Amino acid sequence: MAVETAVAEGLSPVMAFALVGGIGVGAQWLAWRLRMPAIVLMLGAGLVIGPLLGLFDPGRDIGPLMQPMISLAVAIILFEGGLTLNFHHLRSAAEGVRRLVVVGAPLGWLLSTLALRYVAGLSWEASLVFGGIMIVTGPTVIAPLLRQARLPRRPAQLLHWEAIVNDPIGALAAVLAFEMILVMRATETMGDAVLDLVLGISLATALGIAGGWGVVRAFRRELVPQYMKVPLLFAMVLGVFALSDGMLHESGLLAVTVMGLWIANAELPSYDELRRFKEHATILLVSGVFVVLAASLKPETLMALDWRTGAFVAVVILVVRPATVLVSFLGTKLPMNERLLVGFTGPRGVVLVAVAGLFAQRLYADGVEDAARLTPIAFALVAATVILHGFTMSPMARALGLSAAQVPGVLIAGGSRFAASFGLALKRLEVPVLVTDSNRTRLRSVREAGLPIFVGNILSEAAEHGVEFISYGRIVALSDNDALNTLITTDLAPEFGHENVYQLKPAKQEQRRHAMPVTLGGRSYCDGLSYLEIGRRMGEGWEVQVLEWGQEDGPDLESWRAANPEAVVLAEVKPGRDIRLIAEEMEPNGTAGWHLVYFAPMPEEASEEMPEDVSEAEAEAPAEPSKADAVKPSSD
């Protein structure tokens, strides 16, 4: 009875905000634990607390604040999207990525608009706006799917970069279409409409450039302290959005997108920090907007989804997306199996729903009645593409002969004889390995062991374009430079996850004045041994060895540990299936069928020669990599 009364009366705004935040972040965390797309859980949660149970009704519980809150959230989302588009990266991207942007984006807009008009049965106004945002393939969705599918480098990079670059372009296309429709509805002649549209775009662009220029100039001249940069950026985004919207209705979204593009291409030293903080805020905002929009769907709206919606989704997946990709790649040397894989992979994400939901409400308020169908159609498209591609990408890649290794690879930063021994053991257990070092001489042992290498700084721009990061799930920093190890693991932790970055323990970590803050670096590896201690033990005959658990004549974990008290456990591997790196103070599980990788003295009868390590003089040689070495790893 109390529950029914509470539902009837609704939630207070504070309780509503807490519920949305808890469900949005909780769905993302649960999706991470279950290794499934978060968008599916957020959609289900929003539908359950909204149309199904009636526990949360945004219009009732949040009231008039809902519309401006969604507008501000979408403005920040689009600004962050603009921050991801660096034109230098676009110029240096592969030809396939440029074609997907230059040819694919306009063609996708056109075909999507036609599908919305003639298959879904929407008006030209609603079709034009929604067709623009459909260019976006969902950067927050495609990355987890790529890691799960283990695709080869080229198709993975095509899908990854297309999602990043087309994210702001799709939003910009929808904003321009929306502005054009509003202007044409407010003016009587075509000449007035064109003039108002040009003035509106010019004003929004000017304000966006002015805001971005002001931020860049203030940051470069150190007029703003470091701790104030992110708050100032947020204030500027909100200020530019409000000012542009106040001067010309609905122009704020275009202004903040342009502002993000300007800052992204200014090459600020603190750009990465700003972008990462914005990404964190965007995750929270996107999940909140998604839950609110899902909960605001009415049961009658959901029931109104008919065969036209299903036919539209099918046409988008089977016709629009493949046609866009295949036409974009005409005249290129890209193999047909890779074209087909990219053509039949186009998951949409929460940005599409957030932007479509905002424009649907505004178009409906402006008299476009069928705009009310945009939000449920957007949810249907997102759910269908995410679920479909989530379950079919790996089988399709295998069917097309494009399935890469199933085990997340290990990226080893720092060349040495120990790195060669460790990498070779992992390679024999079917774990992809790449060893990197800026000094080619230090990679001699690795090259002689037949392992792939990358000569250059793993944090460089050359590595960003030359290393297939998507194929590696863990990074181990094993160089002789403690500061470099800490820098590498700290910088790559947001991409790999802190639980997946490991490093050698700094030599003077026990001394308070030399100890690193706990917020820096990765997990301590090799049982806390330093680089020099590992080298000393290698000189005494220690090697990386492999033992399979569960063998009839083999030991169990307890007896093996008793017989090898000094052994340093490095990893447990199930060949072709999974890998578990063992950080300091962790213990192996000893599960049958898994292989133990450990560092210990070689038994005399089983000793075998490994490539000799480089001399101290060779290790100190400044051998700089050539340009060819710096842009691509060698193959086996």
C-alpha positions as CSV (number, residue, x, y, z in Angstrom):
1,M,0.0,0.0,0.0
2,A,2.8,2.3,0.9
3,V,4.6,1.5,-2.4
4,E,1.4,2.3,-4.4
5,T,1.0,5.6,-2.5
6,A,4.7,6.5,-3.2
7,V,4.3,5.7,-6.8
8,A,1.1,7.7,-7.1
9,E,2.7,10.7,-5.4
10,G,6.0,10.4,-7.3
11,L,9.5,11.0,-6.2
12,S,11.0,14.2,-4.9
13,P,13.5,15.9,-7.3
14,V,16.4,14.9,-5.0
15,M,15.3,11.3,-4.9
16,A,14.8,11.3,-8.7
17,F,18.3,12.6,-9.3
18,A,19.8,10.0,-6.9
19,L,17.8,7.2,-8.6
20,V,18.9,8.3,-12.1
21,G,22.6,8.6,-11.0
22,G,22.6,5.3,-9.1
23,I,20.9,3.4,-11.9
24,G,23.1,4.9,-14.7
25,V,26.4,4.3,-13.0
26,G,25.3,1.0,-11.5
27,A,24.3,-0.2,-15.0
28,Q,27.7,0.7,-16.3
29,W,29.5,-1.1,-13.5
30,L,27.3,-4.2,-13.8
31,A,27.9,-4.2,-17.6
32,W,31.7,-4.1,-16.9
33,R,31.4,-7.0,-14.5
34,L,29.3,-9.0,-16.9
35,R,31.3,-8.0,-20.0
36,M,28.3,-6.8,-21.9
37,P,27.3,-3.4,-23.4
38,A,26.1,-1.0,-20.7
39,I,23.6,0.5,-23.0
40,V,21.4,-2.6,-22.9
41,L,21.3,-2.6,-19.1
42,M,20.5,1.1,-19.0
43,L,17.7,0.7,-21.5
44,G,16.2,-2.1,-19.5
45,A,16.5,-0.3,-16.2
46,G,14.9,2.9,-17.6
47,L,12.0,0.9,-19.1
48,V,11.5,-1.0,-15.8
49,I,11.4,2.0,-13.5
50,G,9.5,4.1,-16.0
51,P,6.8,2.6,-18.3
52,L,6.7,-0.8,-16.6
53,L,6.5,0.1,-12.8
54,G,5.7,3.8,-13.0
55,L,8.2,4.4,-10.2
56,F,9.9,7.2,-12.0
57,D,8.2,9.7,-14.4
58,P,10.6,12.5,-15.4
59,G,7.8,14.8,-16.4
60,R,6.1,14.3,-13.0
61,D,9.2,14.0,-10.7
62,I,11.6,16.5,-12.3
63,G,9.0,18.7,-13.9
64,P,10.0,21.8,-15.8
65,L,13.7,21.2,-15.0
66,M,13.9,18.2,-17.3
67,Q,14.1,20.0,-20.6
68,P,16.9,22.5,-19.7
69,M,18.8,19.7,-17.9
70,I,18.7,17.5,-21.0
71,S,19.7,20.5,-23.1
72,L,22.7,21.3,-21.0
73,A,23.7,17.6,-20.8
74,V,23.5,17.2,-24.6
75,A,25.5,20.5,-25.0
76,I,28.3,19.0,-22.8
77,I,28.2,15.7,-24.7
78,L,28.5,17.5,-28.1
79,F,31.3,19.6,-26.7
80,E,33.2,16.5,-25.6
81,G,32.5,15.0,-29.0
82,G,34.1,18.1,-30.6
83,L,37.1,17.6,-28.4
84,T,37.7,14.2,-30.0
85,L,38.1,15.4,-33.5
86,N,41.7,16.5,-34.2
87,F,42.0,17.4,-37.9
88,H,45.7,16.4,-37.8
89,H,44.7,12.9,-36.8
90,L,42.2,12.9,-39.7
91,R,44.8,13.9,-42.2
92,S,47.2,11.2,-41.0
93,A,44.5,8.5,-40.8
94,A,44.3,5.7,-43.3
95,E,42.6,6.3,-46.6
96,G,39.7,4.0,-45.5
97,V,38.9,6.2,-42.5
98,R,39.0,9.4,-44.6
99,R,36.6,7.8,-47.1
100,L,34.2,6.7,-44.4
101,V,34.2,10.4,-43.2
102,V,34.3,12.3,-46.5
103,V,32.1,10.0,-48.6
104,G,30.4,7.8,-46.0
105,A,29.0,10.5,-43.7
106,P,27.1,12.5,-46.4
107,L,26.0,9.3,-48.1
108,G,24.8,7.8,-44.8
109,W,22.9,10.9,-44.0
110,L,21.1,10.8,-47.4
111,L,20.3,7.0,-47.3
112,S,19.2,7.2,-43.6
113,T,16.9,10.1,-44.4
114,L,15.3,8.2,-47.3
115,A,14.8,5.1,-45.1
116,L,13.2,7.2,-42.4
117,R,10.9,8.9,-44.9
118,Y,9.8,6.0,-47.1
119,V,10.2,3.0,-44.7
120,A,9.5,4.4,-41.2
121,G,6.9,6.8,-42.7
122,L,8.2,10.0,-40.9
123,S,7.9,13.5,-42.3
124,W,10.8,15.1,-44.2
125,E,11.6,17.4,-41.2
126,A,11.9,14.6,-38.7
127,S,13.7,12.3,-41.2
128,L,16.3,15.0,-42.1
129,V,17.2,15.7,-38.5
130,F,17.3,12.0,-37.3
131,G,19.2,11.0,-40.5
132,G,22.0,13.3,-39.6
133,I,22.5,11.9,-36.1
134,M,22.4,8.4,-37.5
135,I,25.8,9.0,-39.0
136,V,27.2,8.3,-35.5
137,T,28.1,4.7,-34.9
138,G,28.7,4.9,-31.2
139,P,32.3,5.3,-30.0
140,T,31.4,4.3,-26.5
141,V,29.8,1.1,-27.8
142,I,32.2,0.1,-30.6
143,A,35.3,-0.1,-28.4
144,P,34.0,-2.8,-26.0
145,L,32.7,-4.8,-29.0
146,L,36.1,-4.6,-30.7
147,R,37.9,-5.8,-27.6
148,Q,35.5,-8.7,-27.3
149,A,35.7,-9.7,-31.0
150,R,39.5,-9.6,-31.2
151,L,39.5,-8.2,-34.7
152,P,42.7,-7.8,-36.8
153,R,44.3,-4.4,-36.8
154,R,42.9,-2.8,-40.1
155,P,39.2,-3.4,-39.7
156,A,39.4,-2.7,-36.0
157,Q,41.0,0.7,-36.7
158,L,38.5,1.5,-39.4
159,L,35.6,0.9,-37.1
160,H,37.3,2.6,-34.1
161,W,38.3,5.8,-35.9
162,E,35.1,6.1,-37.9
163,A,33.2,6.1,-34.6
164,I,35.4,8.8,-33.1
165,V,35.5,11.1,-36.1
166,N,31.9,10.7,-37.1
167,D,30.6,11.3,-33.6
168,P,30.9,15.2,-33.8
169,I,30.1,15.2,-37.5
170,G,26.8,13.4,-37.0
171,A,25.8,15.6,-34.2
172,L,26.8,18.7,-36.3
173,A,24.7,17.4,-39.2
174,A,21.7,17.0,-37.0
175,V,22.1,20.5,-35.5
176,L,22.4,22.1,-38.9
177,A,19.3,20.2,-40.2
178,F,17.4,21.2,-37.0
179,E,18.4,24.9,-37.5
180,M,17.3,24.8,-41.1
181,I,13.9,23.4,-40.3
182,L,13.3,25.9,-37.5
183,V,14.3,28.8,-39.7
184,M,12.2,27.6,-42.7
185,R,9.2,27.3,-40.4
186,A,9.6,30.7,-38.9
187,T,10.1,32.6,-42.2
188,E,7.7,33.1,-45.1
189,T,10.1,33.2,-48.1
190,M,13.0,31.0,-49.1
191,G,15.3,34.0,-49.3
192,D,14.5,35.0,-45.7
193,A,15.1,31.4,-44.6
194,V,18.5,31.1,-46.2
195,L,19.5,34.5,-44.8
196,D,18.4,33.6,-41.3
197,L,20.1,30.2,-41.5
198,V,23.4,31.7,-42.7
199,L,23.2,34.3,-40.0
200,G,22.5,31.7,-37.3
201,I,25.3,29.4,-38.4
202,S,27.7,32.4,-38.6
203,L,26.7,33.7,-35.2
204,A,27.0,30.2,-33.5
205,T,30.3,29.5,-35.2
206,A,31.7,32.9,-34.2
207,L,30.7,32.4,-30.6
208,G,32.2,28.9,-30.6
209,I,35.5,30.1,-32.1
210,A,35.6,33.0,-29.7
211,G,35.0,30.8,-26.7
212,G,37.6,28.3,-27.8
213,W,40.1,31.0,-28.7
214,G,39.7,32.5,-25.2
215,V,40.2,29.2,-23.4
216,V,43.3,28.4,-25.5
217,R,44.8,31.8,-25.0
218,A,44.2,31.8,-21.2
219,F,45.6,28.3,-20.9
220,R,48.7,28.9,-23.0
221,R,49.6,32.1,-21.1
222,E,49.1,30.4,-17.8
223,L,46.4,32.8,-16.8
224,V,44.5,30.0,-15.2
225,P,46.0,27.7,-12.5
226,Q,45.9,24.0,-13.2
227,Y,43.2,23.1,-10.7
228,M,40.9,25.8,-12.2
229,K,41.2,24.7,-15.8
230,V,38.5,22.1,-15.9
231,P,36.0,24.2,-13.9
232,L,36.7,27.1,-16.2
233,L,36.1,24.9,-19.2
234,F,32.7,23.8,-17.9
235,A,31.7,27.4,-17.1
236,M,32.8,28.5,-20.6
237,V,30.8,25.7,-22.2
238,L,27.7,26.6,-20.3
239,G,28.3,30.3,-20.9
240,V,28.7,29.9,-24.7
241,F,25.7,27.7,-24.9
242,A,23.5,30.0,-23.0
243,L,24.7,33.2,-24.8
244,S,24.3,31.6,-28.2
245,D,20.9,30.2,-27.4
246,G,19.8,33.6,-26.0
247,M,20.9,35.5,-29.0
248,L,19.4,33.0,-31.5
249,H,17.2,30.2,-30.3
250,E,18.6,26.7,-30.7
251,S,22.0,27.8,-31.9
252,G,23.8,26.8,-28.7
253,L,24.5,23.2,-29.6
254,L,26.3,24.3,-32.8
255,A,28.4,26.9,-30.9
256,V,29.7,24.4,-28.2
257,T,30.5,21.8,-30.9
258,V,32.6,24.4,-32.8
259,M,34.2,25.4,-29.5
260,G,35.2,21.8,-28.8
261,L,36.7,21.5,-32.3
262,W,38.7,24.6,-31.9
263,I,40.2,23.5,-28.6
264,A,40.9,20.0,-29.9
265,N,43.1,21.4,-32.7
266,A,45.0,23.9,-30.6
267,E,47.5,21.3,-29.3
268,L,47.3,22.4,-25.7
269,P,49.8,20.7,-23.3
270,S,47.0,19.9,-20.8
271,Y,44.6,18.7,-23.6
272,D,44.7,15.0,-22.6
273,E,43.9,15.8,-19.0
274,L,41.0,18.0,-20.0
275,R,39.7,15.4,-22.5
276,R,39.8,12.6,-19.9
277,F,38.0,14.6,-17.3
278,K,35.4,15.5,-19.9
279,E,35.0,11.8,-20.8
280,H,34.3,10.9,-17.2
281,A,31.7,13.7,-16.9
282,T,30.2,12.6,-20.3
283,I,29.8,9.0,-19.1
284,L,27.8,10.3,-16.1
285,L,25.7,12.6,-18.2
286,V,25.1,10.1,-21.0
287,S,24.0,7.4,-18.6
288,G,21.7,9.9,-16.9
289,V,20.1,11.2,-20.1
290,F,19.7,7.7,-21.4
291,V,17.9,6.5,-18.2
292,V,15.7,9.7,-18.2
293,L,14.7,9.3,-21.8
294,A,13.9,5.6,-21.4
295,A,11.9,6.2,-18.3
296,S,9.9,9.0,-20.1
297,L,8.6,6.7,-22.8
298,K,4.9,6.1,-22.4
299,P,3.4,2.7,-22.7
300,E,1.2,3.9,-25.5
301,T,4.2,5.2,-27.4
302,L,5.9,1.8,-27.1
303,M,2.8,0.1,-28.3
304,A,2.7,2.3,-31.3
305,L,5.9,0.8,-32.6
306,D,4.6,-1.2,-35.6
307,W,6.0,-3.2,-38.5
308,R,7.4,0.0,-40.0
309,T,9.9,0.4,-37.2
310,G,11.1,-3.2,-37.6
311,A,11.4,-2.8,-41.3
312,F,13.3,0.5,-40.9
313,V,15.8,-1.2,-38.5
314,A,16.2,-4.1,-40.9
315,V,16.8,-1.7,-43.8
316,V,19.4,0.3,-41.9
317,I,21.3,-2.8,-40.9
318,L,21.1,-4.8,-44.1
319,V,21.0,-2.0,-46.8
320,V,21.9,1.5,-45.6
321,R,25.0,0.7,-43.6
322,P,26.5,-1.9,-46.1
323,A,25.7,0.4,-49.1
324,T,27.4,3.4,-47.4
325,V,30.6,1.4,-46.6
326,L,30.8,-0.4,-50.0
327,V,30.4,2.8,-52.0
328,S,33.0,4.6,-49.7
329,F,35.6,1.9,-50.4
330,L,35.1,1.8,-54.2
331,G,38.5,2.1,-55.9
332,T,40.5,1.1,-52.7
333,K,42.7,-2.0,-52.2
334,L,40.8,-3.0,-49.1
335,P,40.0,-6.7,-49.3
336,M,36.3,-7.6,-49.8
337,N,36.1,-9.6,-46.5
338,E,37.2,-6.5,-44.6
339,R,34.7,-4.3,-46.5
340,L,31.9,-6.7,-45.6
341,L,32.8,-6.9,-41.9
342,V,32.9,-3.1,-41.6
343,G,29.7,-2.8,-43.7
344,F,27.7,-5.1,-41.5
345,T,29.0,-3.6,-38.3
346,G,27.4,-0.3,-37.2
347,P,26.2,-0.2,-33.6
348,R,24.6,2.9,-32.5
349,G,25.1,4.3,-29.0
350,V,23.7,6.6,-26.3
351,V,24.8,9.8,-28.0
352,L,22.3,9.0,-30.8
353,V,19.5,8.6,-28.2
354,A,20.4,11.7,-26.2
355,V,20.6,14.0,-29.2
356,A,17.5,12.4,-30.9
357,G,15.5,12.7,-27.7
358,L,16.3,16.4,-27.3
359,F,15.5,17.2,-30.9
360,A,12.3,15.1,-30.9
361,Q,10.9,17.2,-28.0
362,R,11.8,20.5,-29.6
363,L,10.5,19.5,-33.1
364,Y,7.3,18.3,-31.5
365,A,6.9,21.5,-29.6
366,D,7.4,23.4,-32.9
367,G,4.6,21.5,-34.6
368,V,6.3,18.4,-36.1
369,E,3.9,15.9,-34.7
370,D,5.5,12.7,-35.8
371,A,8.7,13.8,-34.1
372,A,7.3,12.1,-31.0
373,R,8.2,8.8,-32.7
374,L,11.9,9.6,-33.0
375,T,12.8,8.6,-29.4
376,P,11.2,5.1,-29.4
377,I,12.6,4.5,-32.9
378,A,16.1,5.6,-31.7
379,F,15.8,3.2,-28.7
380,A,14.7,0.4,-31.1
381,L,17.7,1.0,-33.4
382,V,20.2,1.2,-30.6
383,A,18.9,-1.9,-28.9
384,A,18.8,-3.9,-32.1
385,T,22.2,-2.9,-33.4
386,V,24.0,-3.3,-30.0
387,I,22.5,-6.8,-29.3
388,L,22.9,-8.0,-32.9
389,H,26.5,-6.9,-33.3
390,G,27.4,-7.9,-29.8
391,F,26.5,-11.5,-30.6
392,T,27.4,-11.7,-34.3
393,M,30.6,-9.7,-34.7
394,S,32.9,-12.6,-33.6
395,P,31.2,-15.3,-35.6
396,M,31.1,-13.1,-38.6
397,A,34.8,-12.3,-38.3
398,R,35.6,-16.0,-38.1
399,A,33.4,-16.8,-41.1
400,L,35.2,-14.1,-43.1
401,G,38.6,-15.3,-42.0
402,L,39.3,-12.2,-39.9
403,S,39.3,-13.6,-36.4
404,A,42.3,-12.6,-34.5
405,A,43.7,-14.3,-31.4
406,Q,41.1,-14.9,-28.7
407,V,43.4,-14.1,-25.8
408,P,43.9,-10.4,-24.9
409,G,47.5,-9.8,-25.7
410,V,50.3,-8.4,-23.5
411,L,52.2,-5.3,-24.4
412,I,55.7,-5.3,-22.8
413,A,57.4,-1.9,-22.6
414,G,61.1,-2.3,-22.3
415,G,63.4,-4.6,-24.2
416,S,65.8,-7.0,-22.4
417,R,66.7,-10.6,-22.2
418,F,64.0,-11.1,-19.5
419,A,61.4,-9.4,-21.7
420,A,62.4,-11.8,-24.5
421,S,62.2,-14.8,-22.2
422,F,58.8,-13.8,-20.8
423,G,57.4,-12.8,-24.2
424,L,58.5,-16.1,-25.8
425,A,56.8,-18.1,-23.0
426,L,53.6,-16.2,-23.6
427,K,53.8,-16.6,-27.3
428,R,54.1,-20.4,-27.0
429,L,50.9,-20.3,-24.9
430,E,49.1,-18.5,-27.8
431,V,49.1,-15.1,-26.1
432,P,49.8,-12.2,-28.5
433,V,52.9,-10.2,-27.4
434,L,54.4,-7.0,-28.6
435,V,57.7,-5.6,-27.0
436,T,58.5,-1.9,-27.3
437,D,61.6,0.2,-26.6
438,S,62.9,3.5,-28.0
439,N,66.4,1.9,-28.2
440,R,66.6,-0.6,-31.0
441,T,69.7,-2.2,-29.6
442,R,67.9,-3.2,-26.4
443,L,65.5,-5.2,-28.5
444,R,68.2,-7.4,-29.9
445,S,67.3,-10.4,-27.7
446,V,63.6,-9.9,-28.4
447,R,64.2,-9.9,-32.2
448,E,66.4,-13.0,-32.0
449,A,63.6,-14.7,-30.1
450,G,61.3,-14.0,-33.0
451,L,58.9,-11.7,-31.2
452,P,57.1,-8.7,-32.7
453,I,58.7,-5.3,-31.8
454,F,57.9,-1.6,-31.9
455,V,60.9,0.7,-32.0
456,G,59.9,4.0,-30.4
457,N,58.2,5.6,-27.4
458,I,54.9,3.7,-26.7
459,L,53.3,7.0,-25.7
460,S,54.2,8.7,-29.0
461,E,51.9,9.7,-31.7
462,A,53.6,7.2,-34.0
463,A,52.7,4.4,-31.5
464,E,49.1,5.7,-31.5
465,H,48.9,5.0,-35.2
466,G,51.4,2.2,-35.5
467,V,50.5,-0.1,-32.6
468,E,47.3,-2.1,-32.6
469,F,46.3,-1.3,-29.0
470,I,42.9,-2.9,-29.5
471,S,44.7,-6.3,-29.6
472,Y,46.3,-6.0,-26.2
473,G,44.4,-6.1,-22.9
474,R,47.3,-5.7,-20.5
475,I,50.6,-3.7,-20.4
476,V,53.7,-4.6,-18.4
477,A,56.4,-1.9,-18.0
478,L,59.8,-3.7,-17.6
479,S,62.3,-1.0,-18.6
480,D,65.3,0.0,-16.5
481,N,63.8,3.5,-16.1
482,D,61.5,3.6,-13.0
483,A,60.1,7.0,-13.9
484,L,59.4,5.9,-17.5
485,N,57.6,2.8,-16.2
486,T,55.5,4.9,-13.9
487,L,54.7,7.4,-16.7
488,I,53.7,4.6,-19.2
489,T,51.4,2.9,-16.7
490,T,49.9,6.1,-15.5
491,D,49.2,7.4,-19.0
492,L,47.7,4.2,-20.3
493,A,45.8,3.2,-17.2
494,P,42.6,5.1,-18.4
495,E,42.6,3.1,-21.7
496,F,43.6,-0.3,-20.3
497,G,42.1,0.0,-16.9
498,H,44.3,0.3,-13.8
499,E,43.8,-3.3,-13.0
500,N,45.5,-4.2,-16.3
501,V,48.7,-2.1,-16.1
502,Y,51.8,-3.5,-14.3
503,Q,55.3,-2.3,-13.7
504,L,58.5,-3.2,-11.9
505,K,58.7,-1.8,-8.4
506,P,60.8,1.3,-8.3
507,A,64.3,0.6,-6.8
508,K,63.9,3.1,-3.9
509,Q,60.2,2.7,-3.3
510,E,60.8,1.8,0.4
511,Q,62.4,5.1,1.1
512,R,59.7,7.7,1.9
513,R,61.4,10.6,0.0
514,H,61.6,8.4,-3.1
515,A,58.2,6.7,-2.8
516,M,55.7,7.4,-5.6
517,P,52.1,8.5,-4.8
518,V,49.6,5.6,-4.9
519,T,47.7,7.5,-7.6
520,L,50.6,7.1,-10.0
521,G,51.9,4.0,-11.7
522,G,50.6,0.5,-12.1
523,R,50.4,-2.7,-10.0
524,S,53.7,-4.0,-8.7
525,Y,54.9,-6.9,-10.8
526,C,57.6,-9.7,-10.6
527,D,57.1,-10.1,-6.8
528,G,58.5,-6.6,-6.2
529,L,61.9,-7.3,-7.9
530,S,63.7,-4.4,-9.4
531,Y,65.2,-4.3,-12.9
532,L,68.8,-4.8,-11.6
533,E,67.7,-7.7,-9.4
534,I,66.0,-9.4,-12.3
535,G,69.2,-8.9,-14.4
536,R,71.4,-10.4,-11.6
537,R,69.2,-13.4,-11.4
538,M,69.2,-13.9,-15.1
539,G,73.0,-13.9,-14.9
540,E,72.8,-16.6,-12.3
541,G,70.8,-18.9,-14.6
542,W,67.2,-18.0,-13.9
543,E,64.8,-18.2,-16.8
544,V,61.1,-17.9,-17.5
545,Q,59.5,-21.3,-17.4
546,V,56.1,-22.9,-18.0
547,L,54.3,-25.6,-16.0
548,E,50.9,-27.1,-16.8
549,W,48.6,-27.8,-13.9
550,G,46.7,-31.1,-13.7
551,Q,49.3,-33.4,-15.3
552,E,49.3,-36.9,-13.9
553,D,53.0,-36.7,-12.9
554,G,53.0,-33.0,-12.2
555,P,52.8,-31.3,-8.8
556,D,49.8,-29.5,-7.3
557,L,50.1,-25.8,-6.3
558,E,51.0,-26.5,-2.7
559,S,53.8,-29.1,-3.5
560,W,55.1,-26.9,-6.3
561,R,55.3,-23.9,-4.0
562,A,57.1,-26.0,-1.3
563,A,59.6,-27.2,-3.9
564,N,60.1,-23.7,-5.5
565,P,60.0,-21.2,-2.6
566,E,62.1,-18.6,-4.5
567,A,60.1,-18.8,-7.7
568,V,58.5,-15.6,-8.9
569,V,55.0,-16.3,-10.4
570,L,54.4,-14.1,-13.5
571,A,51.1,-15.4,-15.0
572,E,48.6,-18.2,-15.4
573,V,47.4,-18.9,-19.0
574,K,44.8,-21.1,-20.5
575,P,46.1,-21.4,-24.0
576,G,43.9,-19.8,-26.6
577,R,41.3,-18.8,-23.9
578,D,42.5,-16.4,-21.1
579,I,45.4,-15.0,-19.2
580,R,45.8,-13.8,-15.6
581,L,48.9,-11.8,-14.7
582,I,50.0,-12.2,-11.1
583,A,50.8,-8.9,-9.4
584,E,52.8,-8.7,-6.1
585,E,51.1,-10.4,-3.2
586,M,48.8,-12.4,-5.5
587,E,48.8,-16.2,-5.7
588,P,48.1,-18.5,-8.7
589,N,44.9,-20.6,-8.6
590,G,46.4,-23.8,-9.7
591,T,43.4,-24.8,-11.8
592,A,43.7,-27.9,-14.0
593,G,44.2,-27.1,-17.7
594,W,45.9,-23.8,-17.0
595,H,49.7,-23.2,-17.4
596,L,51.8,-21.4,-14.8
597,V,54.4,-19.0,-16.1
598,Y,57.1,-18.4,-13.5
599,F,60.7,-17.0,-13.1
600,A,63.1,-19.4,-11.4
601,P,66.5,-21.1,-11.7
602,M,66.6,-23.5,-14.6
603,P,67.0,-27.2,-13.7
604,E,70.5,-28.3,-14.9
605,E,69.1,-31.1,-17.1
606,A,66.6,-28.8,-18.8
607,S,68.7,-25.8,-19.3
608,E,68.8,-24.3,-22.8
609,E,70.6,-21.4,-24.2
610,M,68.8,-18.1,-24.6
611,P,70.0,-15.2,-26.7
612,E,72.8,-13.4,-24.9
613,D,71.8,-10.0,-23.5
614,V,73.4,-6.9,-24.8
615,S,76.4,-5.5,-23.1
616,E,76.3,-2.4,-20.9
617,A,77.8,-0.3,-23.7
618,E,75.2,-1.5,-26.1
619,A,72.4,-0.9,-23.7
620,E,73.6,2.7,-23.3
621,A,73.8,3.3,-27.0
622,P,71.5,6.1,-28.1
623,A,70.5,4.2,-31.2
624,E,67.6,6.2,-32.5
625,P,64.9,4.4,-34.5
626,S,64.5,5.2,-38.1
627,K,61.3,6.6,-39.4
628,A,60.2,3.2,-40.8
629,D,60.9,1.6,-37.4
630,A,58.9,4.2,-35.6
631,V,55.7,3.7,-37.4
632,K,55.0,0.0,-37.5
633,P,55.9,-3.1,-35.5
634,S,57.7,-5.9,-37.2
635,S,55.9,-9.1,-37.9
636,D,56.9,-12.5,-36.7
